[in-house]
Amino acid sequence: MGKRWLFLIIAGFFLIGCATKPGPNLASKASLIHPKSTTKSEILQYFGPPVQVFVTQDGKEEWYYYYRVRNFWEDLPIVRQYKGEDYTEVLKIVFQGEVVEEAHYYTVKPPYKK
């Protein structure tokens, strides 16, 4: 009986350690953005500081937010080839002055690896 409990405890810790952690869900948060009315300070409240910022030649600012969705099996050597979900969420927000001009949400898949 003692070995069975030990096995269950170890298996439980393994499963808890392998559980995926919820991310920021950029898709649902992107719905909070309203072009021509949402401000930079509101974006900072919703998302925090951007990962990347670019200023275009015409003076517009582009802010980028990323979140990678991946399968937790990726770190295990034998089963990593059987990946489930693996993509990156991208949210690009373009500002004209202090107000959002446009916002684009899209996903990018990594290149196929053999």
Stockholm file with secondary structure:
# STOCKHOLM 1.0

chainA/1-114         MGKRWLFLIIAGFFLIGCATKPGPNLASKASLIHPKSTTKSEILQYFGPPVQVFVTQDGKEEWYYYYRVRNFWEDLPIVRQYKGEDYTEVLKIVFQGEVVEEAHYYTVKPPYKK
#=GR chainA/1-114 SS CHHHHHHHHHHHHHHHHHCCCCCCCHHHHHTTCCTTTCBHHHHHHHHCSCSEEEECTTSCEEEEEEEEEECGGGGSTTTTTSCCCEEEEEEEEEEETTEEEEEEEEEECCCCCC
#=GC SS_cons         CHHHHHHHHHHHHHHHHHCCCCCCCHHHHHTTCCTTTCBHHHHHHHHCSCSEEEECTTSCEEEEEEEEEECGGGGSTTTTTSCCCEEEEEEEEEEETTEEEEEEEEEECCCCCC
//
